[in-house]
Structures are given as C-alpha cells and as structure tokens.
Amino acid sequence: MSRESSLPQPTKVQQCPECGSDRLMQDYECAEIVCMSCGFVVAAKLADRGPEWRAFDSEQRAKRTRVGAPLTFTIHDKGLSTMIDWHDRDIYGKRLSPGQKAQIYRLRKWQRRIRVSDATERNLAFALSEISKIANRLNLPKNILETASIIYRRAVKQRLIRGRSIQGVTAAAIYVACRQCKLARTLEEIAQASNIKKKEVGRSYRFLVKELDYFIPPTRPGQYVTKFSNQLDMQGLVEEIAHKILSTAKELRLMSGRGPTGMAAAASYIASVLTGERKTQREIAEIAQVTEVTIRNRYKELVERLMFVVTL
C-alpha cells in the first residue's frame, strides 16, 4: 500500500445515502456533514483545511495572511524570486555577528548574480524596467503596463528583438497595448516619453503587429474627447455634447478619411462654443497636436452637414 493512498482524502458527498436528498449542511463546530431532510450524519471528523488563525475584520485578515505578492509580468522573474534584506539583523531584530555579516554579504552578492543568469533575463530585466519608466511618465494604468510586458515577452520568445533597439521595441509594445486596451495615446506622446524618434517607434510598431499577428482596432474620435476635456478642464456637459456630435457625424458617414484627433478636436470646439465655455482653436490644437487649419476645416464640415447655428 503506497503512502499517497494511506493519506486521508477529502470527502466529496453529493447526496444523502439514507434518503437521497441533496440538502446537505456542513457543521463547522462538530466537523460533520448533516442531511437537513432526515438528520443523518453523512460524514464526521472532517479536517479543517483553512488557516490555523482567525480574523474578525478585513484588517486582521490582511495582517495575518502569509502569502507573497501576486504574479506580475512587469518583472523578469514574475516576482517569484526572493530578496535578501540589506539590514544586518536576524528575524528577532538582533544584530549579526561579524562572521554572519560576511556570510550574508556573500549570499546577497550571489543572489544578485543568479537572479539574472543569462542574456535573455538581462534583456527582459532592462526592457521591463524601461516599460515601467515610460508608463510612469505617461501615467498609464496597471493593465496597460501588464499588457505591454506580455507583448514584449512574446517578442523575446520569438526572437524578434535581434537587430532592433530595446527602447524602440518597448515604446512600440506600449503603443500596441494602448491601442488594444482602447486608451487614447498618440505616437508623438510615446516617442516623447521614451526619448526616441517617432519614426523609430512607428517602424517597431508595424514590425510587432506584422510578426506577432495582432489585430489592432482602429482609433475612434470618441476616445480622444475625454482626454481633451480633462486636459482643458472643461465641464462634463461639453464632453457629452461632443460625443453626441461625433455619433451623429458617424451616422452621416463624415468620419471616413478623416483623422480621429482632428474630428475629436473639432467636436470639442463646437461643444465648448455651444455651452458658452469658449476655448480657442489654438488651445485645442496644442492639446490635440494638430494644426488650427485642420480643426477649422473639420469644424466647417460638421457645422454645414449637421446644420448647427454657431454664433462666434
């Protein structure tokens, strides 16, 4: 008889063997499973597989739980490695002896060396730190950072990084993640945050999309309206009217062949004029990173086709 078969197995009971009822209740005080129909004790002396401690509120539960940090793709080892603390103290807070200090120093040194063992891990460690820096500069949410890290890991796994700069591929991975998660960020913003040329980011972006076979949904003008409203400190009514203008323009097929940023900027300008919260075309053009001529042309098209009466 093997050792594994001698271990107690968890009891899985679906129905009462006495009356056939499936109304079973687990009594935690007596460690029993009892049928609620006939009172028959289906199982007894059940082992409690939960923690040995008790918690009466969420704060105690958070303090007493003994688990590590969640897995994350933003670290090259996914956060599974251990770190030797730089404080020369033991678990009780007492200072280490000189011999123990020398031993801990050697352990700490070898821990740093073996944590990044080969060239692939060194590449990942540097690239993922660059992705985190760019995401912090752009104030990107956590899901964008995780998605960009997964995209870069796929590129490394398929050996697509050879012959290309790490900075360009990381910036392109962030742009792909923004497009997939429908977050309005332009190539100019990402290139400026990563301190490389826009042309390099665009080249790496097209390469990743082609080689990794990603489907990138087209950018919609409505994704930029909220961004422009926040940056210009406009009211929520302006944003709502701008979305209605864009939805009506989409029904009239005015979106085809027009840039999404220009359409969003023109809709925001019209909405600001209609609500009395006037913003100049130059202010909106600086935020949207388009020219005033583009906003003026889109503005004229929308006013003529949607039959607005705008008094300037």
Buried (B, 14 or more C-beta within 10 A) or exposed (E): EEEEEEEEEEEEEEEBEEEEEEEBEEEEEEEBBBBEBEEBEBBEEBEEEEEEEEEEEEEEEEEEEEEEEEEBBBBBEEEEEEEEEEEEEEEEEEEBEEEEEEEBEEEBEEEEEEBBEEEBBEBBBBBBBBBBBBBEBBEBEEEBBBBBBBBBBBBBEEEBBEEBEBBBBBBBBBBBBBBBBEBBBBBEBBBBBBEBEBEBBBBBBEBBBEEBEBEEEEBBBBBBBBBBBEEBEBBEBBBBBBBEBBEBBBEEEBBEEBBBBBBBBBBBBBBBBBBEBEBEBEBBBEBBEBEBEBBBBBBEBBBEEBEEEEEE
